């Protein structure tokens, strides 16, 4: 009879407060991958789940209140199954997984991390890294127009790009069109030498970087040469109708109201569009309204259009990025002036 990946035994804690549990993992390689170097990932589980955690032999020991121990047990059991199937989990995945299981007990970790959008030439699987990202990917699959708003590092553009490349490779679309407003991020770059393409290239570099991670360089250049991939400033979209295309507008918070309206009306038959941006990083002049914020106000609730919101919890860059975002968001809240007080009518 095949052995289960992990066996759990639970008992009342000797102190009389809470419970203790032992999760036995038979596969030593899985146990070591789960614990991480110097058991650093176990400490992450302990901190995030709110339990005391340690390792003895092939067992992980847990102690804490009933709910916290149950959360850690469930995470360990599902993480073991994922690791045994070959799914790679990073430390940030532990944090997101535990927070997701706590907020939505109906979700399974496999549902979060087993939805592979694209496999790169280096055999790296690109997949949602949390519940919010999974809902974002599902929204792209089921809607012709999807807006995704969230802070830097949450995978907004990266996942949209992966979906676009997958659509092109599977021949669901004939071309990918990637657009971005050519707006300087708080500094004046001055005169740029070269022709028009060379002048706008610095603004489009992040899109090229993402493409080169997902496809071989020679293939990307070949598809660009044949017009199947187009990377262009947003202003170049005027007057066009984009049929059979997967269209992405990146950094949409820097699109003006007029530009956003122009872009949204370019969508043609058998096409899909994704608009991504961070409303907290608008680089437009103070007197100019962001087209992304206006679109959210005007189009929320329109059938066929999906709005997805990502937060600092969904950050997939260096762990410090999440802390930086939280610090700046707290500063912004502290600087927001209080609403004017309305005095009642005097008798």
N, C-alpha and C positions, 0 to 999 in steps of 0.2 A: 504494500500500500504506500502511495506517495506521501511524503511528509509535507505538512503545511509550511509556508514560508516562515511563519512566526507563531509561537504559542504564548498565550497570555495567562497568567495566574494573578489573582488579586486577593488582598486580605486587608483587614483593618490595620491602620498604622499603630505601631506599639504605643505611641503617645496618646492614643485615643482620639486624636483629631485627624480627620480625613482618612485616606486609604493609601496603601502602597501596592505597587504592581510590579510584576516581572515579565518582560517581553523577551522570550527566548528566540533567537534567530540562528537557524542551523547553518546557513551559508556564511562562512567566515569572511569571504571577499565582499559580500553584500553588507555585512555588519561593519567592516572597516570603511567601506564607501559611505555608509550611512553616518557613521560617527565623524568622519573627516580626520585630517591631520591633528594629532594631539587632542582628539575628541572635541574640536572646536565647534562642530555642528551640533553635537549633543548640547553644548552650552546654549546655542541659539534656540534649540527646541525648549530647553528649560526656561530661558528668559521669556520667550514668546508665549509659551503655554502656561507659565506660572507654576512650574513644578520643580521639585528637587530631582536631579537626574544623574545617573552614574552608570558605569559598565563593570560587570563582573563576569569574566569568562565569555561565554556566548550569549549573555543576557544583558538587557538594559533595564535598570532599576528606576522606578518612578515613585514619587511620594508627593502628596498634596491633597487639596480638596477633591471631592468626587468628580466634579465637572472638569477640572483642569487635568486630572489624571486620565479621564475618559477621552478628552481631546488629544492628549499626547499619545495615548494608546492607538487611537484611530489613525492619527497621522503616521505613526511608526508602521502600522500594519499595511497601510496603502502605499507608503513610500518604499517599503521592502518589495512589494509586488512590482512597482514601477522599475526599481533598480534591477530586479531579476529579469525583467523583460528587455533590459538594455537602454531604458530611458535615463538620460543624464539629468541630475538635479544639482543645482548650485545652491550656495548658502542663501541667496536672495529668494530662491524658489521655496526654501523651507519657511521663510518668514511669510511670503505671500500665501503659501498653502495653508499654514496654520491659521492665518487671519481669515482666509476664505472659509475654511471648515467651521470656524467659530461663528462667522456671520451667517452662513447658509449651510445647515447640517445636511441638506438634501444633495449637496454637490459632492462628487467624488474626485479625488486627485487625478485619476486617469482621464476624466472628462476635461480637466484643465490642461494637462501636459501631453495628451496623446492625440491631439488634433494637429497633425503636421500639415502646414500650408505648403512648404517647399523644402526640398533637400538640395543644398548647394553643391557645386562641383567638388568641394572639399568634404562632402558627406556630412555636413552639419545640418541638422533639422531645424527649420524655423517654425515655431509653433507659439500660440498664445501662452503667456506666462502668468496667468491669473484669470479670475472670473470676468473682470471688466474687459480684458483684452479678448477673451473668448467671445463675449457678447458683441464686441466690436467686429471681429472677424465674421461672426454669423450675420451681423447687420449688413456687411459688405456683400455677403453671399445672397442675401434675400432682398436687397434694395438697390435701385438704380442710382440713388444719390444718398451718400452717407457723409455726415459731418462728424469729426472726432476732435474734441477740444480737451486739452490737458497740458500739463507742464512738460518741460524738456525731459527727454530720456524715458518716456512712457511707451515708446514703440509705435507712435501714431503713424508716422511716415514709413517706417521700416516694414510694418505689417501690411500696410496698403501696397507698398512696392512689391512685397512677396506675393500678395494676391494678384497683382498685375502681371508679374513675371509668370506665375503659374497659369494665368489665363492666356497669355501669349503662347507659352509652350504647348498648352493643350489645344490651341487654335480656337479657343472660345472668342478671342478678339484678334483683329488683324494688326493692331498696333497699340503701343503704349505712348501716351502723351503726358509728360511731366512738366508742370509749370510752377513758377515761383515769382513773387513780386521782387523786382530789383530795387530793394530798399536797404540802405546802409543801417547797420545795427548800432546806432549811437555815435558813429565816428565818420568823419568826412574822408573819403578815400582819395579825393582829388582827381586829377586827370589820369585816365588809364590809357596807355598806348595800345595800338593795334586796331584791327577792324572791329565791327560790331560784335561778332561772336566772341572775340577775345576780351572785349570790354565787359560783357555780361557773364563770362564764364566763372569768375569768382563767386557770384551769387548762386550759381547752379552746382558748384562743386559738391555739396553734400548729397545731392541726388545722384551724381555720378559715382560717388563713393559707395553708396548703398547698392547701386546696380552692379558694381564690380565685385561686391561681396557675394552676390547671388548668381552671377554668371561669369563664365570665362571672359577675360579681357578681349580676346580676338572675336568672340561671338558678339559681345556688346558692340564693338566697333563696326562689325559687319551689319548688325541690325540697324544701327544708327545710319550707316551709309545707305542702306536700302529704304530708309524712312519708316521702319517698323518700330523704332524707338526714337522719340523726339523729346529733347530736353530744351525748354525755351522759357524766356521771361514771360510773365503773364500778359504783358502788353501785346505780345505776338499772337494772342488768341483772337483778337478782334476781327470780326468779319468772317470767321470760319464756322463750319458745321462739322462736328466730329462724329462720324458714323463708325460703327464696328470698332470702337476704341475703349480702352480703359484709361481714364483721365484722372490725374491726381493734381490737386492744387495744394502745395505745401506752403507753410508760413502764411496762412490765409489771414492772420490777424493784421498783416501789413498790406492787405488789399483794401483799396478805398471802396466806398459804397458803389460807385459807378463801375469799378473794375469787377467787383463781385457779381453784380447784376449781369455784366457782359459775359463773365465766365460761365455762370449758371445757365445762360441761354445758348451756349455753344453745343450742348449735349444733343447728339443726333440719335438715329435709330440704332438698336442693338448695342448701345454703349452704356458704360457705367462710370460714375464719377465719385471720387472721394476727396473731401476737403478737410485739411488738417490745420490746426493752429493752436496757439496759446494766447488767450486773451489778456494774460498778465505781462506779455512782452511785446507790446505794440510799439513800433519804431516810427510811426507816422507823426507828422507835425501835430501839436496839441489840438489845433483847431479842426483837424481832419478826423472824421468818424471812421472807425474800423468797419469794413464791410462784413467781417465775420460776426461781430457782435450784433449788427443789424440783421443779418440773415437768420441768426438764432432767434431773434425776437419776432421776425416776420414769418418764418417757415416752420417753427416748432408746431407739431400737430398736423402738418400737411401729410395726407396719405401718400405713401411711396417714398417719403424722406425720413431718414433715421438720424437722430442726434445721439452720440455717445460721449460720455464724460469719463475721462481718466483722471486719477489723482496721484498724489505723491506715493501712495501704496503701490502703484503700478510701475514705478521707476525701475528700469532694467539696466541702468548704468552702474558706475561705482557706487557702493553703499553710501558714500558721503553726499552724493547728489541728492538723495532723498532728504537727508538732514538739512542740506542747504535750502532746498525748496520749502521745507516746513518753516525754517527760520525766516525766510523772506516773506512767506505768506502771513506769518505772525506779525511781522513788522508792518505789512500793509494793513492788517486789521487794526493794529494799534494806532495807525496814522489816519484811519478813516474817521472823519468828523461825525459826532453823534447827530442823530436826526433832530431837527428843530422841535422844541417843546411847544405843544399847543395848549394854551391856557383855556380853561373852561370859561364860559360866559358868566359875568358877574350878575348876581341877583340884584 
